[in-house]
């Protein structure tokens, strides 16, 4: 009696490769499989520089041009402050000549007031010269000249206050001093005010 071979036994189920799926331990990567996109975008640590974007190169400013630009702005600020003050004092001299004469006489009688006014005027002059010590062929030179006048007047009143009443008294003795000074201050203050606010 012949024994049946296991392959010919109908009661034994054959395990065919086509009947049972093969479970691989490693996932298969198909050539047509689309790559998986992560839901979170990737942030690069280095910025991306596109080739077609060209950086802007601004033309350098000429140092001589920059030096002329800055004093022009400072000149307008000083003119807007100094011009109205000078014009107002000039109007007061023309409209109240007698009162201004009394004010001048009282001012010259006290050394303390002369000394204190010298400190104030010197401070104003130095403030102007520290920000606007330029000499040009336009109206800005007027601002510089006023700064030097204030500085010299302040130094004189501080160093030699005893001579101020003598010189000031001789000036106040002239009848037309306040009229002429008022006209000059109105013209100078009006010119500076125009340059500071309009021009």
Number of C-alpha atoms within 10 A of each C-alpha: 3 4 5 8 7 11 10 8 10 8 8 9 9 11 8 8 8 7 8 8 8 8 7 7 6 6 7 8 9 7 7 6 8 8 8 6 7 7 6 6 7 7 7 7 6 6 7 7 8 7 6 6 7 8 6 6 6 6 6 6 8 8 9 8 9 10 11 12 11 12 16 14 13 17 23 21 13 18 24 19 14 18 24 20 16 21 23 15 16 25 17 16 23 17 13 13 18 13 11 17 17 11 11 16 15 11 16 20 13 13 16 12 15 20 20 14 17 23 18 13 20 24 16 17 23 18 13 22 18 10 14 21 17 17 13 11 7 7 13 22 16 17 23 21 17 16 23 18 13 21 23 16 17 25 18 17 22 18 11 11 20 16 12 18 18 11 11 14 14 9 14 16 11 9 12 12 14 22 16 13 16 23 16 15 21 23 16 19 24 20 16 28 23 16 17 21 12 9 8
